Amino acid sequence: MKKVFIVIALISLAIVGYFLFPKKGLNESQTVSNPQRYVAAEGKVEAMPGLDVEIGSDLTGRIERFFVKEGDWVEKGRQIARLENRDIRARLKEAEGELAVARAKLKEVASGSREEEIRRATAVQEGAMAEAELAKKELERHEELYKKGLISESDIDDRRKILQVAQARLKETEEEKRLLEKGPKKETLRLHEDIIIRTEATVEYHKGLLEKTIITSPISGKVIHKYLDEGEIVNPETSLVAIADIEKIRVNAEVDETDVGRIQIGNPVEVTSYTYPGRLFKGKIEEIADYVGTRRIKPNNPAVNLGMKVVQVKIELLEKTPLKLGMTVDVKIMPKE
């Protein structure tokens, strides 16, 4: 019996020693903690690329009319505002008038002389020819009279001058008729064509300016901010409104650079927000930036190292959510270990 008690005591001491003095190798194995099963990050809700725009003006001018207000949903191409354009419309009308005149002038020159103008020139030529013939006959008659001594030499000189004038006039009318029958010179046509090209460019320039006074939306979306009001001055450096498609959003998360090696595109993501306690929104990684940068989102956890470099990670939301643009959210990325 005494031996039995001794055996039992030894076994008890062995068990106690096992727990009080474990083997060194086993102790080291137990002190290595398992890595965290998710990567935590802060994120901000943003619109999809190209669906969040600031709309401004290419011109400097006074806003004559606003057609939207904050909260309005607008379709692509809808008018947002109109700038004062009275002076531009006046200059456009003037340029269009000059273009009409230039086109009419070219048409007149290019069509050549009308038949009635040629007939008139022919009649003038025939009249000049008749005057020249008459002047010639009169000179011949006066020369006969001079031979007979009935008139002086000065009378002959006068008749010669009259003939010269008549012949010059005849030559002039013949040239006028020839030019009418030949039509305009190429240089003349080119001159009028150049005038039309310049006036057309002026018209198009003012049309372009007029179009720029009408400001339209390049996307369909909601007016999330209105910066100016009617009567205020806008210029190319300022914006009138901000428009975003609030139905198509994603999360831009800032992942610590030390955790980037654990994640990859397609990893599932859980998104939560203090605004909606108890609700969880699912997503997945759709893009990981190729560079690191400074942290832009202020984390809710004060223990986060603000000096840590981060990588921008874009997260696609897999369902419609009540999350708003610009809202800060918490993100949990589930790596495939």
C-alpha positions as CSV (number, residue, x, y, z in Angstrom):
1,M,0.0,0.0,0.0
2,K,2.9,2.3,0.9
3,K,4.4,1.7,-2.5
4,V,1.1,2.7,-4.2
5,F,1.1,6.0,-2.5
6,I,4.7,6.7,-3.5
7,V,3.9,5.9,-7.1
8,I,0.9,8.2,-7.0
9,A,3.0,11.0,-5.5
10,L,5.6,10.7,-8.1
11,I,3.1,10.8,-10.9
12,S,1.5,13.9,-9.4
13,L,4.9,15.7,-9.1
14,A,5.6,14.8,-12.7
15,I,2.3,16.4,-13.9
16,V,2.9,19.5,-11.8
17,G,6.4,19.8,-13.1
18,Y,5.2,19.5,-16.7
19,F,3.0,22.5,-16.4
20,L,5.3,24.6,-14.3
21,F,8.5,23.9,-16.3
22,P,7.4,23.3,-20.0
23,K,10.1,22.4,-22.6
24,K,11.9,25.3,-24.1
25,G,11.0,24.5,-27.7
26,L,7.3,24.3,-26.9
27,N,7.3,27.6,-25.0
28,E,8.8,29.4,-28.0
29,S,6.2,28.0,-30.3
30,Q,3.4,29.1,-28.2
31,T,4.7,32.7,-27.9
32,V,4.5,33.3,-31.7
33,S,1.1,35.0,-32.3
34,N,-1.0,34.4,-35.4
35,P,-1.0,37.3,-37.9
36,Q,-4.1,39.5,-38.0
37,R,-6.7,37.9,-40.4
38,Y,-7.6,41.2,-42.0
39,V,-5.9,44.5,-43.1
40,A,-7.5,47.5,-41.5
41,A,-7.6,50.9,-43.3
42,E,-9.4,54.2,-43.5
43,G,-11.2,55.2,-46.6
44,K,-13.3,58.0,-48.2
45,V,-16.3,57.6,-50.4
46,E,-15.8,59.1,-53.9
47,A,-17.5,59.1,-57.3
48,M,-16.4,56.8,-60.1
49,P,-13.8,58.3,-62.5
50,G,-15.2,60.9,-64.8
51,L,-18.5,61.1,-62.8
52,D,-17.5,63.9,-60.5
53,V,-16.8,67.2,-62.3
54,E,-16.3,70.9,-61.6
55,I,-18.1,72.9,-64.3
56,G,-16.7,76.3,-65.2
57,S,-16.6,78.7,-68.2
58,D,-14.0,79.2,-70.9
59,L,-15.0,82.9,-71.0
60,T,-14.9,85.8,-68.5
61,G,-18.4,87.2,-68.1
62,R,-21.4,88.0,-66.0
63,I,-23.9,85.2,-65.2
64,E,-27.2,86.3,-66.7
65,R,-29.2,83.2,-65.8
66,F,-28.8,80.1,-63.7
67,F,-31.0,77.1,-64.6
68,V,-30.2,74.7,-61.7
69,K,-29.9,74.7,-58.0
70,E,-28.2,72.5,-55.5
71,G,-29.8,69.1,-55.3
72,D,-31.1,69.1,-58.8
73,W,-30.5,66.0,-61.0
74,V,-29.4,67.1,-64.5
75,E,-29.0,65.0,-67.7
76,K,-25.9,65.2,-69.8
77,G,-26.1,68.3,-72.1
78,R,-28.6,70.2,-70.0
79,Q,-28.0,74.0,-69.7
80,I,-26.5,74.9,-66.4
81,A,-26.1,78.7,-66.9
82,R,-26.0,81.4,-69.5
83,L,-23.6,84.4,-69.6
84,E,-24.5,87.8,-70.9
85,N,-24.0,87.7,-74.7
86,R,-25.7,90.8,-76.2
87,D,-22.4,92.2,-77.6
88,I,-21.4,88.9,-79.0
89,R,-24.8,88.4,-80.8
90,A,-24.5,92.0,-82.2
91,R,-21.0,91.3,-83.6
92,L,-22.1,88.0,-85.0
93,K,-25.0,89.6,-86.8
94,E,-22.7,92.3,-88.3
95,A,-20.3,89.6,-89.5
96,E,-23.1,87.6,-91.1
97,G,-24.2,90.7,-92.9
98,E,-20.7,91.3,-94.3
99,L,-20.5,87.7,-95.4
100,A,-23.8,88.0,-97.3
101,V,-22.5,91.1,-99.1
102,A,-19.2,89.4,-100.0
103,R,-20.9,86.3,-101.3
104,A,-23.3,88.4,-103.5
105,K,-20.3,90.4,-104.9
106,L,-18.4,87.2,-105.8
107,K,-21.5,85.8,-107.5
108,E,-21.9,88.9,-109.5
109,V,-18.2,89.0,-110.5
110,A,-18.0,85.3,-111.2
111,S,-21.1,85.2,-113.3
112,G,-19.5,87.6,-115.8
113,S,-21.2,90.5,-117.6
114,R,-24.8,90.3,-118.4
115,E,-26.0,90.2,-122.0
116,E,-27.6,93.6,-121.7
117,E,-24.2,95.1,-120.6
118,I,-22.5,93.5,-123.6
119,R,-25.3,94.9,-125.9
120,R,-24.9,98.3,-124.4
121,A,-21.1,98.1,-124.9
122,T,-21.7,97.1,-128.5
123,A,-24.0,100.0,-129.1
124,V,-21.4,102.4,-127.6
125,Q,-18.7,100.8,-129.8
126,E,-20.8,101.2,-133.0
127,G,-21.5,104.9,-132.1
128,A,-17.8,105.5,-131.6
129,M,-17.1,103.7,-134.9
130,A,-19.6,106.0,-136.7
131,E,-18.0,109.1,-135.1
132,A,-14.6,107.9,-136.3
133,E,-15.8,107.3,-139.8
134,L,-17.5,110.7,-139.9
135,A,-14.4,112.4,-138.6
136,K,-12.3,110.6,-141.3
137,K,-14.6,111.8,-144.1
138,E,-14.6,115.3,-142.8
139,L,-10.9,115.3,-142.8
140,E,-10.8,114.1,-146.4
141,R,-13.3,116.8,-147.4
142,H,-11.3,119.5,-145.7
143,E,-8.1,118.4,-147.4
144,E,-9.8,118.8,-150.8
145,L,-10.9,122.3,-149.8
146,Y,-7.4,123.1,-148.6
147,K,-5.9,122.0,-152.0
148,K,-8.3,124.4,-153.6
149,G,-7.2,127.2,-151.3
150,L,-10.6,127.6,-149.7
151,I,-9.6,126.9,-146.1
152,S,-6.5,127.5,-144.0
153,E,-4.0,124.9,-142.7
154,S,-5.3,125.4,-139.2
155,D,-8.6,124.0,-140.2
156,I,-7.0,120.9,-141.5
157,D,-5.2,120.5,-138.1
158,D,-8.4,120.8,-136.2
159,R,-10.0,118.1,-138.3
160,R,-7.0,115.8,-137.7
161,K,-7.3,116.3,-134.0
162,I,-11.0,115.5,-134.1
163,L,-10.2,112.2,-136.0
164,Q,-7.6,111.3,-133.5
165,V,-10.0,111.7,-130.6
166,A,-12.7,109.7,-132.4
167,Q,-10.3,106.9,-133.1
168,A,-9.1,106.8,-129.5
169,R,-12.6,106.7,-128.3
170,L,-13.3,103.8,-130.7
171,K,-10.4,101.9,-129.4
172,E,-11.5,102.4,-125.8
173,T,-15.0,101.1,-126.5
174,E,-13.6,98.1,-128.3
175,E,-11.4,97.2,-125.2
176,E,-14.4,97.6,-122.9
177,K,-16.5,95.3,-125.0
178,R,-13.6,92.8,-125.1
179,L,-13.2,92.7,-121.3
180,L,-17.0,92.3,-120.8
181,E,-17.0,89.4,-123.2
182,K,-13.9,87.8,-121.6
183,G,-15.2,88.0,-118.0
184,P,-13.4,88.7,-114.7
185,K,-9.7,88.0,-114.2
186,K,-8.6,85.1,-112.0
187,E,-6.9,87.6,-109.7
188,T,-10.2,89.4,-109.2
189,L,-12.0,86.2,-108.4
190,R,-9.4,85.2,-105.9
191,L,-9.5,88.5,-104.2
192,H,-13.3,88.2,-103.6
193,E,-12.9,84.5,-102.5
194,D,-10.3,85.6,-99.9
195,I,-12.7,88.2,-98.6
196,I,-15.3,85.5,-98.2
197,I,-12.9,83.2,-96.4
198,R,-12.0,85.9,-93.9
199,T,-15.6,86.9,-93.2
200,E,-16.6,83.2,-92.8
201,A,-13.8,82.8,-90.2
202,T,-15.1,85.9,-88.4
203,V,-18.6,84.5,-88.3
204,E,-17.4,81.1,-87.0
205,Y,-15.4,82.8,-84.3
206,H,-18.3,84.7,-83.0
207,K,-20.6,81.7,-83.2
208,G,-18.0,79.8,-81.1
209,L,-18.0,82.6,-78.5
210,L,-21.8,82.6,-78.4
211,E,-21.9,78.9,-77.8
212,K,-19.4,79.2,-74.9
213,T,-21.8,81.6,-73.2
214,I,-24.2,78.7,-72.8
215,I,-22.8,76.4,-70.2
216,T,-24.0,72.7,-70.2
217,S,-23.3,69.6,-68.1
218,P,-20.8,67.1,-69.6
219,I,-22.3,64.3,-67.5
220,S,-25.6,63.2,-65.9
221,G,-25.6,63.6,-62.2
222,K,-26.7,65.7,-59.2
223,V,-25.7,69.3,-58.5
224,I,-23.8,68.8,-55.2
225,H,-22.5,72.4,-54.9
226,K,-23.3,75.7,-56.5
227,Y,-20.5,78.3,-56.1
228,L,-21.9,81.4,-57.8
229,D,-25.2,83.2,-58.3
230,E,-26.8,85.3,-61.1
231,G,-25.1,88.6,-61.6
232,E,-21.7,87.4,-60.4
233,I,-18.6,87.3,-62.6
234,V,-17.1,84.0,-63.7
235,N,-13.7,83.4,-65.3
236,P,-11.8,80.3,-66.6
237,E,-10.1,79.9,-63.1
238,T,-13.4,79.6,-61.2
239,S,-16.2,77.0,-61.1
240,L,-19.9,77.5,-61.3
241,V,-21.1,74.2,-60.0
242,A,-20.0,70.7,-59.0
243,I,-21.9,67.7,-60.4
244,A,-21.5,64.1,-59.5
245,D,-23.3,60.8,-60.2
246,I,-24.0,59.9,-56.6
247,E,-25.4,56.5,-57.7
248,K,-22.0,55.3,-58.9
249,I,-19.6,55.5,-56.0
250,R,-16.6,53.6,-54.7
251,V,-14.2,53.8,-51.7
252,N,-10.7,55.1,-51.8
253,A,-8.8,53.4,-48.9
254,E,-5.4,54.3,-47.6
255,V,-3.5,51.1,-46.7
256,D,-0.3,51.2,-44.7
257,E,2.7,50.4,-46.9
258,T,3.6,47.6,-44.5
259,D,0.4,45.8,-45.3
260,V,0.4,46.2,-49.1
261,G,2.2,42.9,-49.6
262,R,-0.8,41.0,-48.1
263,I,-3.5,42.3,-50.4
264,Q,-4.3,41.8,-54.1
265,I,-6.9,42.8,-56.6
266,G,-10.2,40.9,-56.0
267,N,-9.8,40.5,-52.2
268,P,-13.1,40.9,-50.4
269,V,-13.7,44.0,-48.3
270,E,-16.0,45.0,-45.5
271,V,-16.9,48.6,-45.2
272,T,-18.5,50.2,-42.1
273,S,-19.3,53.7,-41.1
274,Y,-20.1,55.4,-37.7
275,T,-23.0,57.1,-39.5
276,Y,-24.7,53.7,-40.0
277,P,-23.8,51.7,-36.9
278,G,-24.3,47.9,-37.1
279,R,-24.4,48.0,-41.0
280,L,-21.8,46.3,-43.1
281,F,-21.3,47.0,-46.8
282,K,-19.4,44.5,-49.0
283,G,-16.9,45.2,-51.7
284,K,-13.8,44.1,-53.4
285,I,-10.5,45.6,-54.4
286,E,-10.5,46.8,-58.0
287,E,-7.3,48.8,-58.1
288,I,-4.0,49.1,-56.2
289,A,-1.8,52.1,-56.8
290,D,1.8,51.6,-57.9
291,Y,3.2,54.3,-55.6
292,V,3.2,55.3,-52.0
293,G,2.3,58.7,-50.6
294,T,1.3,60.6,-47.5
295,R,-1.8,60.0,-45.6
296,R,-4.7,62.3,-46.5
297,I,-7.6,60.8,-44.5
298,K,-7.5,61.6,-40.8
299,P,-8.1,58.2,-39.0
300,N,-10.6,57.8,-36.3
301,N,-8.2,55.6,-34.3
302,P,-5.7,57.9,-32.4
303,A,-3.2,55.0,-32.2
304,V,-2.6,55.1,-36.0
305,N,0.8,56.2,-37.0
306,L,0.1,59.4,-39.0
307,G,3.6,59.4,-40.4
308,M,3.3,56.0,-42.0
309,K,3.3,56.0,-45.8
310,V,0.2,54.7,-47.5
311,V,-0.9,53.2,-50.8
312,Q,-4.2,54.2,-52.4
313,V,-6.5,51.2,-52.9
314,K,-9.8,51.6,-54.9
315,I,-12.7,49.4,-53.6
316,E,-15.8,48.6,-55.7
317,L,-19.0,48.4,-53.7
318,L,-21.0,45.3,-54.6
319,E,-24.4,46.7,-53.7
320,K,-26.2,50.0,-53.5
321,T,-25.4,51.8,-50.2
322,P,-26.6,54.9,-48.4
323,L,-23.0,56.1,-48.2
324,K,-22.5,59.8,-49.2
325,L,-19.7,61.4,-51.3
326,G,-16.8,62.5,-49.0
327,M,-17.9,60.3,-46.1
328,T,-15.1,58.7,-44.1
329,V,-15.4,54.9,-43.6
330,D,-13.5,52.0,-42.0
331,V,-12.3,49.3,-44.2
332,K,-11.4,45.6,-43.5
333,I,-9.6,43.8,-46.4
334,M,-9.7,40.0,-46.2
335,P,-6.4,38.7,-47.7
336,K,-6.3,35.2,-49.2
337,E,-3.7,33.8,-46.7
